[in-house]
Structure formats: structure tokens, C-alpha cells
Amino acid sequence: MPVDKLAAWQELTRQAEEIKEVRIDELFDAEPERLNYLSGEVDGLYGDLSKSLVSKQIFTLLIELAEQCHLSEAIAALFRGDTVNRTENRPALHTLLREPVATGETAHSDSKRNDIATMRKQLNDFCSRLNRNEQTGHSGERICDVVNIGIGGSNIGPELVCDALRNEVSSGINVHFVANVGGDIHHVLTDLDPASTFFIVASKSFNTQETLLNARTARDWIFGAFSNTAASKAHFAAVTANEDAALSFGIEKHHIFPMWEWVGGRYSLWSAIGLPIAIAFGVSAFERLLAGAHAMDTHFRDANLEQNLPVIHALVGLWHTNFCRYESQCVVPYDDRLRLLPAYLQQLEMESNGKRISFDNEIVNYDTSPTIWGGVGSNSQHAFFQQLHQGTRVTPIEFIIALTHPQSSEEHHSTLIANCFAQSEALMLGSRVAVRQDEQTAEHGINLAAHRASPGNRPSSTIVMDALTPESLGALLALYEHQTFVQGVIWDINSFDQWGVELGKSLASNILDEIRSGAHERHDPSTAELLRRFKNASA
Amino acid sequence: MPVDKLAAWQELTRQAEEIKEVRIDELFDAEPERLNYLSGEVDGLYGDLSKSLVSKQIFTLLIELAEQCHLSEAIAALFRGDTVNRTENRPALHTLLREPVATGETAHSDSKRNDIATMRKQLNDFCSRLNRNEQTGHSGERICDVVNIGIGGSNIGPELVCDALRNEVSSGINVHFVANVGGDIHHVLTDLDPASTFFIVASKSFNTQETLLNARTARDWIFGAFSNTAASKAHFAAVTANEDAALSFGIEKHHIFPMWEWVGGRYSLWSAIGLPIAIAFGVSAFERLLAGAHAMDTHFRDANLEQNLPVIHALVGLWHTNFCRYESQCVVPYDDRLRLLPAYLQQLEMESNGKRISFDNEIVNYDTSPTIWGGVGSNSQHAFFQQLHQGTRVTPIEFIIALTHPQSSEEHHSTLIANCFAQSEALMLGSRVAVRQDEQTAEHGINLAAHRASPGNRPSSTIVMDALTPESLGALLALYEHQTFVQGVIWDINSFDQWGVELGKSLASNILDEIRSGAHERHDPSTAELLRRFKNASA
């Protein structure tokens, strides 16, 4: 049965109409236990979902909806390694990557565990050799810079983590990220020395157009510096499932790290895709990241739905999307170190749940993933917050903070956090300035009070980390992964495929052939004119 | 009369229902002149709005709507310096900043022209002194690094421009931007030498909480290095309307650049707020930026509505927002140099038009500014494009490209541009894969064809610059400013105020006092618990 035909869904639709007239602050007055059921804490990470238009009755219905969608069974199936990615006939075992090696906690085949243990050993050995200057460049120089060449899941996750952990002790090796084609790789290489630069080519298929083009540009740069095609062996590693292609590219066999079909790109930073993290901050920091994610996994797998933080987080989001009909979700870390988090969540959520076909192969009758967007606070207060407070659209906001900051003074950090708390309070309360006729300026017919009033009753949630550490960051990212999974289960869609990106790839290949060959294929007049202008400019 | 009661608005509402069943590519077949009326070119900047569900009849009605809203008169009033910012009783004269100095083209009071000419001369002199090493640090060292301390409009515009012009010839001085409080300023200062670092404090009021806190931290750093409070005179400039406060801070009078109440923060990069641009790339690059914007101004002021690129751009956006009811606008530059453009447009559009009160002091019955978000292509293809192709929401996308790139190889640039064109084609055409029962895999009940199909008919627009130069960038930003103004006029809201940010500021000040004093004020249970956790962690 489609989920929107379930009893709980229908009752929630009715409740959404009724609660429209209620104010969130009235719910706090009416429900002394409100903070209890709408918050949760897992190992130094606290989530507060209470500033939303969810009553106890609605919360209970949301849990019922989850039960009617067999959520607990779905969670068990995810961890068990069932074929949850049914359109690609694969399990999704990113959680297995985070298990302490060889604890035997779950019942996966030993071969996957062995593969992971082997990969971790390879990663350890490689980082040790780098740090002991045994893994040098072709001319024997110490490696000072590592450039990760990868795009999408082979880029955003590791780049976010490396940026977020900037206050951790550095290994002394600078890590750079190149994803896009265009001038980006040239821009990065300008400041680097080939003798001391090492490249990681991260592509599951070793066939990603942008990544391979950048990798070839990097290889030419190395070849040019050493006039020796053997030099690539001392300057390149690959993370890929396609060992043959990496070998043909000129990469040493022991520099080829594995990827597996049971880990999707956007869930892969926990695999060897996380190599830049281990290089930048040491293997122990990477392991602490995995441990934090594993703590969240254990909680997600074992806790009751009512006390399960990723589940509560997902259900409040679902309430906003499908019943309040809010259009998008705004993510605002009050912490510069998490400035890439909105982009990371755009990929995680929109690529996972930006789908319209259910497992019954039907077009769904309800909205799936909201548009995810955001920016860093308090900068965003001086940018788009005007609309959040006084625009015509209601947009739920998620704030993320760390209670302490190792590099910020008490005055700086208090100012930052005070601003964050004030925003969530202001969005909820509004200003409720009475519209007074005497504030009307005669000259322009303006009643200032009307223009100054903020309606309030705009929901927000706050995620609080005691401190931003590898552990809490791992837990935070795992929280988002699991809430994405929960929403996918209820929407009855496959959160682990991405068929929508295929069409653009094949059309791009056609257009590139056309540009190269100088041919003129048939296009609509708009595309034809764009192509004409490009060909003229390139001629 | 409220705009939604106008005849053209009502007819557009009716048309939106009818055209739902039509496909964009059918409109190209039916209308040979389609590209003519839905595109425009201004001095090396070409805009193509034709891949949208706008027919000739709808286009004509949109122009009628603009006329019924007296758009031409509003444009004239803007340039004439009328009090268009009626809630603050001010004109909005960012266009005056871009006029060639002393041409006497329009009828503004000479005093504003004189003020601008004086400011430009001050800016010229300052940059000359820096470049000739006459403006040195306290100990006589050459200034190598300039840190701009400002937030919102005093940050995003200049930072975007400096990032976008990275391929221009550098002055040799590195420009850095610090906006947020927290660890950011410490992070930037770590790599700098006080002897050769200069700070610009950019704040119209010289009272912006974040900016002043960062400025004091920078001043302490300078004082600490020289053990001399006079050192601030050789290391600080201000851009502000509050000269007294800047003097008290310890800034030399001739280092204080003016701001004026007739330039809003988000429209201010053309004023002395653009000083970092002139420092990084020379005054001539800054002047070329102004000239590009001025070319767009002239076009916007003088062209008929039907041939007016900012007007057409605005009307198609309005069609998407108010009649198609699309929820957000996605902005995707296929150019790393424009990676900050989505954030810039978030501020420009959402702070300008994220309003709900009309000039009649009434709550409007229609949506105003869409949520603006985006990312760089082709990276975004590997992130959120899945949802754009196959999600349940239709999101119009704006692509921005440069036909040539000085630092990118032909292969790189062709690959990038081919991907962009392919996306606009794919979004419009879709894949229309027939759902075939024989593709149904028995095991999981999956009909793969259903999951692979993309529905298409998703609108996009493409802005094409011949090259990314100071001139084309100026024109591009002016295009967005003017389309924002046009939409504001039709929505009957004030695009130049921002009352919505006031409430959060005053609550933040209260909470900060509470944290500092250790007091316990009354809050809702959620805010109280967040505060309790913060106070505990800080204790």
C-alpha cells in the first residue's frame, strides 16, 4: 500500500491542518515533558527538535507511521547486509566500515571483514611510509603536498572532514582537493613542486570523466618535471574498484586501494576514500572518526524508535516536508569549520532521496527530499536570514554548534553561540509588534510597525556537539546518513541508487564529440545557439 | 490595487494551468521566433531564457503585468534618485557609483557626485601609496597582506569579485577576508606577519558586533607585535559612515573611507567597500568592473521592457515563482571562479525580496523571493543534480559560463562546457524511457526502466559571458541587482530595507549579557537547556 494511504499518514494530514493555528511556544507551555520526547543525546552529541510544530500526539503518530512502514525491520536489514539497494542488487554496508576491526559484532561474511582489515592495514602502512619519509617522490624528496583528485562522493566527504578538523594536530603534509575540470587543477599546481607532490586518484570506476581528465593533467605535469614516465609510480595512488585501469594509468599495484560495490560514493568517506584524512591528521584521527560514527550506528541499530535520535530527526523532517509542506531545509552551522556541511548534506540527502519512483515502480504522490541549502552563521544572519524571518515561505532551519572551540577566545565563542541561540528564539517567538497607526509616516504612507514585525512560529532544530572532534564529527555525519535512510524507507524509495545522473553524462559525451569533431548534430534552437557561440569562441 | 488582483496577474494564473500539459521542446517547434524574444545580449553578456514554460502569449502578459505595475516609472525613479527605499526614507543610488566620474549624464545633485569623485581619488591615492611601498607598516615594512574585516554586504561582494578575478594580474598583495567571529580571525592571522599586514575594517555603522570584535582582535595582535598603540595608525583603514567611531578606534583620518546612507550594504561593492578589489588587482580592474556594471545600467535604464535583459530575466523568474509555483531557484556556474556566486545571490535576492509586507502595509497574498541556492558545475552533477532530474520538485536552474578561460586547456574547458549544455538539454528533454515489463527483475520486483526514466520539461536558463573579465563580471552582478529590483517593484515590496534582521540582533545582545553576567533570564525550555549546556561547558 502506498505510504500516503496508511492510516497514520492520513491522520497526520488532518493534524497538520489543525495545528496551523497553534504556536510553538504555546506547545512548550502545554507540554512539560516536551523537551524529553523531542531531544536525544548520543556520546557527546545532543539534538534538540523541540522548536517545531510537533505535539505529543503528532509525535506518536509519526512513530506509528514509522512502524507501519516496518522501519525497525528495515534498519535490521541495513545492518545485516540485506540487498537494500534493490535497483542495483546490492547491500549498503557503510556501517560495516566503521565497526571496530574483527570484533565480530554482526553476522557479515568474513570475506568483507577481511577485505576491510586488509584495506586498513594498507592505509596504515602507506601513511607510515609517508610520515617516515620512506614514501618519497621520484627524486627522493619528502612528500609535502598531497592532491586528492576525485569528484562527488570522492571529494565532498574527505574535504569536509579535513576542513572541519583543521584544529587537530597536522601530520605536516598539506592536503589539497581538486574536483572540477577547468582551471582548478592548474590553479592548485601553480603553487606546488612536482618533486614533493603526491596525487590520489579517487574513482570507483576509474572512468569518471572529470577525474580522469584531471589525473592525466597531473600525470603530464609529473612526466614533464622528470622527463620519465616511470615517475608516476612514485607520485600516484588510486582508490578504485577497477585495478586494471589504475595499473594501465601507471600506478603501482601496492598504491591501489580498493573500493567495493557495497559502498555508495556518498557513503564512502569511511573507506579508503578517507585516505586524505588519514594523511592530513594521522591514522588515529581517521580511526576516531570511524569510532564516532560507530557509536551512532550502535545507537541507531539498538535504540527504540521513540528514543532513537536519527529516527526522531528524520520524522520531524518528514513532518515538515509532507505535512507542513515546507519546501526546503536550511542548514546553518555556527562554526566556520563546518562551512562545507551544507554542500555535503546537499549530496547526501538530495542524491539519496531526490527520487520519484517507489519500490512498487510507481510515481509517488508525495514529496520526497527537500531542497537542502544553507551557510555559516553568523555570516548568514547578514545575508539570507531576512527571508527566514520575514519572507512568505516558512523554512525549517537546523543549527549546528560546538560548545567549546580550541582556537577561539571566550569572547568570540560566546558571541557566536549567543547569536545562534538568539536566532532560534527569534524565529520561534517573532516580534509581534502591534501595528500602530501613529507609526505611519505621512510622507510615504508607510506604517513602520507593519514592516518591522516578524511573524515568528518558524521552526528550528539545534545539534550540539560538546566539541568538534573526530568522534563527534563522525557521529554527526552518521546521524545524517541514518536520518536520510529512515526518510527513504518511509518514502518507499531507494536511497542508494542515482539513475538520474546518467542521462546528462551520455548527452555530455555526445556534445563533447560534436565539439571535437566539428560536426553539427540536431539540437533545439537554444542548445544549438549556445553551441554555435562556444564553437565560434574556441575557433 | 494588490498586484494579484490585476488583470494580467489573473490571466497569467489561468495560463499557468493550461500550459502545464505542454512541453518546452514543443514550444520550440511551435514558435520559430522563440529564441528572439526570450534572449538578450548586452556588451559581451548573453542571456538565454528560452528553455522555460513561457509561450509568446505568456511573455506578452508578463510585459503587460510589468506595465500595469508601472515598472518603467519605477526604473526612472531609481536612476533619478527618488526615495525608492520608502521605509527608510532614502534613495538607492548604487548605479550612481558606477557612472563615469563627472560625465553629468543624469540629474543628481552635484554633492553626491563630488563625494564619489573624492572617494575615488582617496582610493586611488591609497592604492598608489601601497604599490609604491609608501604606505608601509609601523616598522617600515612593505605591506604584503591585506585582511578585510567585514560581514554581509561588507564581505560577500568584494570576496566574490576577488575570487572571480583570480586570473587577472595580481598587484602582489594578498587579500584575505574575515567575516565570522569564532576561530576564523585566529586561523587567518596564524600565517601572517604583523609587520607586513594591513587591515580594512568595513562597517557602515562601525558598530557591527562581529566586525568590531574581529577588529579589536586584530588591533590587539598589532599592539602585541609592536608594544605600541600608535601602530594601529599604520595598519588599519576603515570604510564607514561613522568617522568618529573609526577615529576613536585608532584609525588615521586619511585612512577612513566614506559610506553613505543611499547605498545599501548588499549593493555596496561599487563603493569604497570594493577597496580590497582595487588593492588585489589595481584600481584599473576596479574601474573596469564599474564600467561593466554601468553598461548594464544604461541598457536597463534605456531599453524597452520587451528587449530589456534584466526585465526579461526578472519576469521569467516571477513566472516560475508566482504562477508555476516553483519553490526555489538553483544557480550553477560552470566555473570555479564563480563558486561564491550562489552565496552572493542568496544575500542579494533573499535579503532584498524576502519580505511579506507591501507598500500598502498589508501582508501580501503571493510568494516573494524564492530560496536561492546552488553550487559549481560539474561538481554539482555528482551531488544534488539527481534531485533536479528525478526528484518530485521542479527547480529552475540558472547556468552561468564563460566561453573562454585563460588558465584552462581546450580539453578541460570543452569538457566543462559540454557538460553544462548537456544538462540544460537533459533537463528539458528528459529520457522518456518507456516502462517495459521485461526489464522487471523477478527477484526484487524492480522495473528498472521506471527507475531510470527522467521526466524532463524542467526549465533552465543560461548566462553566457564571452570571457570572465572585470567588465563582464560587473555586468553580470548589475544584471542580478536589476532583476531583483524589477521583482521587488512587481511584488510591491521594498527591496532596500532589512527589518527582519533586527530582532535576532537584540535577542543576541540580551543572551550575551546573560552569559557574561551569569544571570538566568526566563526562556522557553529549549533555549534554557541550550544555554545551560553552554554555560556548563564554558565554566
Chai-1 contact restraints between the chains, C-beta under 6 A:
chainA,res_idxA,chainB,res_idxB,connection_type,confidence,min_distance_angstrom,max_distance_angstrom,comment,restraint_id
A,D25,B,D524,contact,1.0,0.0,6.0,A-B,restraint_1
A,F28,B,D524,contact,1.0,0.0,6.0,A-B,restraint_2
A,F28,B,P525,contact,1.0,0.0,6.0,A-B,restraint_3
A,L35,B,P525,contact,1.0,0.0,6.0,A-B,restraint_4
A,D48,B,S526,contact,1.0,0.0,6.0,A-B,restraint_5
A,S50,B,S526,contact,1.0,0.0,6.0,A-B,restraint_6
A,K51,B,S526,contact,1.0,0.0,6.0,A-B,restraint_7
A,R86,B,H444,contact,1.0,0.0,6.0,A-B,restraint_8
A,R86,B,I446,contact,1.0,0.0,6.0,A-B,restraint_9
A,T87,B,I446,contact,1.0,0.0,6.0,A-B,restraint_10
A,T87,B,H451,contact,1.0,0.0,6.0,A-B,restraint_11
A,I151,B,H382,contact,1.0,0.0,6.0,A-B,restraint_12
A,G152,B,H382,contact,1.0,0.0,6.0,A-B,restraint_13
A,G152,B,A383,contact,1.0,0.0,6.0,A-B,restraint_14
A,A179,B,N379,contact,1.0,0.0,6.0,A-B,restraint_15
A,N180,B,D336,contact,1.0,0.0,6.0,A-B,restraint_16
A,N180,B,N379,contact,1.0,0.0,6.0,A-B,restraint_17
A,V181,B,H412,contact,1.0,0.0,6.0,A-B,restraint_18
A,V181,B,T415,contact,1.0,0.0,6.0,A-B,restraint_19
A,V181,B,L416,contact,1.0,0.0,6.0,A-B,restraint_20
A,G182,B,D336,contact,1.0,0.0,6.0,A-B,restraint_21
A,G182,B,S408,contact,1.0,0.0,6.0,A-B,restraint_22
A,G182,B,H412,contact,1.0,0.0,6.0,A-B,restraint_23
A,G182,B,L416,contact,1.0,0.0,6.0,A-B,restraint_24
A,G183,B,H405,contact,1.0,0.0,6.0,A-B,restraint_25
A,G183,B,Q407,contact,1.0,0.0,6.0,A-B,restraint_26
A,G183,B,S408,contact,1.0,0.0,6.0,A-B,restraint_27
A,D184,B,D336,contact,1.0,0.0,6.0,A-B,restraint_28
A,H186,B,Q407,contact,1.0,0.0,6.0,A-B,restraint_29
A,E210,B,S378,contact,1.0,0.0,6.0,A-B,restraint_30
A,L213,B,T415,contact,1.0,0.0,6.0,A-B,restraint_31
A,E327,B,E327,contact,1.0,0.0,6.0,A-B,restraint_32
A,S328,B,S328,contact,1.0,0.0,6.0,A-B,restraint_33
A,S328,B,T371,contact,1.0,0.0,6.0,A-B,restraint_34
A,D336,B,N180,contact,1.0,0.0,6.0,A-B,restraint_35
A,D336,B,G182,contact,1.0,0.0,6.0,A-B,restraint_36
A,D336,B,D184,contact,1.0,0.0,6.0,A-B,restraint_37
A,Q346,B,A383,contact,1.0,0.0,6.0,A-B,restraint_38
A,Q346,B,F384,contact,1.0,0.0,6.0,A-B,restraint_39
A,Q347,B,A383,contact,1.0,0.0,6.0,A-B,restraint_40
A,M350,B,F384,contact,1.0,0.0,6.0,A-B,restraint_41
A,M350,B,Q387,contact,1.0,0.0,6.0,A-B,restraint_42
A,E351,B,Q386,contact,1.0,0.0,6.0,A-B,restraint_43
A,G354,B,Q386,contact,1.0,0.0,6.0,A-B,restraint_44
A,G354,B,Q387,contact,1.0,0.0,6.0,A-B,restraint_45
A,G354,B,G391,contact,1.0,0.0,6.0,A-B,restraint_46
A,K355,B,Q390,contact,1.0,0.0,6.0,A-B,restraint_47
A,R356,B,Q390,contact,1.0,0.0,6.0,A-B,restraint_48
A,R356,B,T392,contact,1.0,0.0,6.0,A-B,restraint_49
A,I357,B,A450,contact,1.0,0.0,6.0,A-B,restraint_50
A,I357,B,H451,contact,1.0,0.0,6.0,A-B,restraint_51
A,N361,B,N447,contact,1.0,0.0,6.0,A-B,restraint_52
A,N361,B,A450,contact,1.0,0.0,6.0,A-B,restraint_53
A,D367,B,T392,contact,1.0,0.0,6.0,A-B,restraint_54
A,T368,B,T392,contact,1.0,0.0,6.0,A-B,restraint_55
A,S369,B,Q387,contact,1.0,0.0,6.0,A-B,restraint_56
A,T371,B,S328,contact,1.0,0.0,6.0,A-B,restraint_57
A,W373,B,W373,contact,1.0,0.0,6.0,A-B,restraint_58
A,S378,B,E210,contact,1.0,0.0,6.0,A-B,restraint_59
A,N379,B,A179,contact,1.0,0.0,6.0,A-B,restraint_60
A,N379,B,N180,contact,1.0,0.0,6.0,A-B,restraint_61
A,H382,B,I151,contact,1.0,0.0,6.0,A-B,restraint_62
A,H382,B,G152,contact,1.0,0.0,6.0,A-B,restraint_63
A,A383,B,G152,contact,1.0,0.0,6.0,A-B,restraint_64
A,A383,B,Q346,contact,1.0,0.0,6.0,A-B,restraint_65
A,A383,B,Q347,contact,1.0,0.0,6.0,A-B,restraint_66
A,F384,B,Q346,contact,1.0,0.0,6.0,A-B,restraint_67
A,F384,B,M350,contact,1.0,0.0,6.0,A-B,restraint_68
A,F385,B,V501,contact,1.0,0.0,6.0,A-B,restraint_69
A,Q386,B,E351,contact,1.0,0.0,6.0,A-B,restraint_70
A,Q386,B,G354,contact,1.0,0.0,6.0,A-B,restraint_71
A,Q386,B,Q498,contact,1.0,0.0,6.0,A-B,restraint_72
A,Q386,B,G500,contact,1.0,0.0,6.0,A-B,restraint_73
A,Q386,B,V501,contact,1.0,0.0,6.0,A-B,restraint_74
A,Q387,B,M350,contact,1.0,0.0,6.0,A-B,restraint_75
A,Q387,B,G354,contact,1.0,0.0,6.0,A-B,restraint_76
A,Q387,B,S369,contact,1.0,0.0,6.0,A-B,restraint_77
A,H389,B,G500,contact,1.0,0.0,6.0,A-B,restraint_78
A,Q390,B,K355,contact,1.0,0.0,6.0,A-B,restraint_79
A,Q390,B,R356,contact,1.0,0.0,6.0,A-B,restraint_80
A,Q390,B,G500,contact,1.0,0.0,6.0,A-B,restraint_81
A,G391,B,G354,contact,1.0,0.0,6.0,A-B,restraint_82
A,T392,B,R356,contact,1.0,0.0,6.0,A-B,restraint_83
A,T392,B,D367,contact,1.0,0.0,6.0,A-B,restraint_84
A,T392,B,T368,contact,1.0,0.0,6.0,A-B,restraint_85
A,L403,B,F534,contact,1.0,0.0,6.0,A-B,restraint_86
A,L403,B,A537,contact,1.0,0.0,6.0,A-B,restraint_87
A,T404,B,A537,contact,1.0,0.0,6.0,A-B,restraint_88
A,H405,B,G183,contact,1.0,0.0,6.0,A-B,restraint_89
A,Q407,B,G183,contact,1.0,0.0,6.0,A-B,restraint_90
A,Q407,B,H186,contact,1.0,0.0,6.0,A-B,restraint_91
A,S408,B,G182,contact,1.0,0.0,6.0,A-B,restraint_92
A,S408,B,G183,contact,1.0,0.0,6.0,A-B,restraint_93
A,H412,B,V181,contact,1.0,0.0,6.0,A-B,restraint_94
A,H412,B,G182,contact,1.0,0.0,6.0,A-B,restraint_95
A,S414,B,I515,contact,1.0,0.0,6.0,A-B,restraint_96
A,T415,B,V181,contact,1.0,0.0,6.0,A-B,restraint_97
A,T415,B,L213,contact,1.0,0.0,6.0,A-B,restraint_98
A,L416,B,V181,contact,1.0,0.0,6.0,A-B,restraint_99
A,L416,B,G182,contact,1.0,0.0,6.0,A-B,restraint_100
A,I417,B,F534,contact,1.0,0.0,6.0,A-B,restraint_101
A,A418,B,A508,contact,1.0,0.0,6.0,A-B,restraint_102
A,A418,B,I511,contact,1.0,0.0,6.0,A-B,restraint_103
A,A418,B,L512,contact,1.0,0.0,6.0,A-B,restraint_104
A,N419,B,A508,contact,1.0,0.0,6.0,A-B,restraint_105
A,F421,B,I511,contact,1.0,0.0,6.0,A-B,restraint_106
A,F421,B,T527,contact,1.0,0.0,6.0,A-B,restraint_107
A,F421,B,L530,contact,1.0,0.0,6.0,A-B,restraint_108
A,A422,B,G504,contact,1.0,0.0,6.0,A-B,restraint_109
A,A422,B,L507,contact,1.0,0.0,6.0,A-B,restraint_110
A,A422,B,A508,contact,1.0,0.0,6.0,A-B,restraint_111
A,A422,B,I511,contact,1.0,0.0,6.0,A-B,restraint_112
A,Q423,B,G504,contact,1.0,0.0,6.0,A-B,restraint_113
A,E425,B,L507,contact,1.0,0.0,6.0,A-B,restraint_114
A,E425,B,T527,contact,1.0,0.0,6.0,A-B,restraint_115
A,A426,B,L503,contact,1.0,0.0,6.0,A-B,restraint_116
A,A426,B,G504,contact,1.0,0.0,6.0,A-B,restraint_117
A,A426,B,L507,contact,1.0,0.0,6.0,A-B,restraint_118
A,S431,B,L503,contact,1.0,0.0,6.0,A-B,restraint_119
A,H444,B,R86,contact,1.0,0.0,6.0,A-B,restraint_120
A,I446,B,R86,contact,1.0,0.0,6.0,A-B,restraint_121
A,I446,B,T87,contact,1.0,0.0,6.0,A-B,restraint_122
A,N447,B,N361,contact,1.0,0.0,6.0,A-B,restraint_123
A,A450,B,I357,contact,1.0,0.0,6.0,A-B,restraint_124
A,A450,B,N361,contact,1.0,0.0,6.0,A-B,restraint_125
A,H451,B,T87,contact,1.0,0.0,6.0,A-B,restraint_126
A,H451,B,I357,contact,1.0,0.0,6.0,A-B,restraint_127
A,H451,B,W499,contact,1.0,0.0,6.0,A-B,restraint_128
A,R452,B,W499,contact,1.0,0.0,6.0,A-B,restraint_129
A,S454,B,G500,contact,1.0,0.0,6.0,A-B,restraint_130
A,S454,B,L503,contact,1.0,0.0,6.0,A-B,restraint_131
A,Q498,B,Q386,contact,1.0,0.0,6.0,A-B,restraint_132
A,W499,B,H451,contact,1.0,0.0,6.0,A-B,restraint_133
A,W499,B,R452,contact,1.0,0.0,6.0,A-B,restraint_134
A,G500,B,Q386,contact,1.0,0.0,6.0,A-B,restraint_135
A,G500,B,H389,contact,1.0,0.0,6.0,A-B,restraint_136
A,G500,B,Q390,contact,1.0,0.0,6.0,A-B,restraint_137
A,G500,B,S454,contact,1.0,0.0,6.0,A-B,restraint_138
A,V501,B,F385,contact,1.0,0.0,6.0,A-B,restraint_139
A,V501,B,Q386,contact,1.0,0.0,6.0,A-B,restraint_140
A,L503,B,A426,contact,1.0,0.0,6.0,A-B,restraint_141
A,L503,B,S431,contact,1.0,0.0,6.0,A-B,restraint_142
A,L503,B,S454,contact,1.0,0.0,6.0,A-B,restraint_143
A,G504,B,A422,contact,1.0,0.0,6.0,A-B,restraint_144
A,G504,B,Q423,contact,1.0,0.0,6.0,A-B,restraint_145
A,G504,B,A426,contact,1.0,0.0,6.0,A-B,restraint_146
A,L507,B,A422,contact,1.0,0.0,6.0,A-B,restraint_147
A,L507,B,E425,contact,1.0,0.0,6.0,A-B,restraint_148
A,L507,B,A426,contact,1.0,0.0,6.0,A-B,restraint_149
A,A508,B,A418,contact,1.0,0.0,6.0,A-B,restraint_150
A,A508,B,N419,contact,1.0,0.0,6.0,A-B,restraint_151
A,A508,B,A422,contact,1.0,0.0,6.0,A-B,restraint_152
A,I511,B,A418,contact,1.0,0.0,6.0,A-B,restraint_153
A,I511,B,F421,contact,1.0,0.0,6.0,A-B,restraint_154
A,I511,B,A422,contact,1.0,0.0,6.0,A-B,restraint_155
A,L512,B,A418,contact,1.0,0.0,6.0,A-B,restraint_156
A,I515,B,S414,contact,1.0,0.0,6.0,A-B,restraint_157
A,D524,B,D25,contact,1.0,0.0,6.0,A-B,restraint_158
A,D524,B,F28,contact,1.0,0.0,6.0,A-B,restraint_159
A,P525,B,F28,contact,1.0,0.0,6.0,A-B,restraint_160
A,P525,B,L35,contact,1.0,0.0,6.0,A-B,restraint_161
A,S526,B,D48,contact,1.0,0.0,6.0,A-B,restraint_162
A,S526,B,S50,contact,1.0,0.0,6.0,A-B,restraint_163
A,S526,B,K51,contact,1.0,0.0,6.0,A-B,restraint_164
A,T527,B,F421,contact,1.0,0.0,6.0,A-B,restraint_165
A,T527,B,E425,contact,1.0,0.0,6.0,A-B,restraint_166
A,L530,B,F421,contact,1.0,0.0,6.0,A-B,restraint_167
A,F534,B,L403,contact,1.0,0.0,6.0,A-B,restraint_168
A,F534,B,I417,contact,1.0,0.0,6.0,A-B,restraint_169
A,A537,B,L403,contact,1.0,0.0,6.0,A-B,restraint_170
A,A537,B,T404,contact,1.0,0.0,6.0,A-B,restraint_171
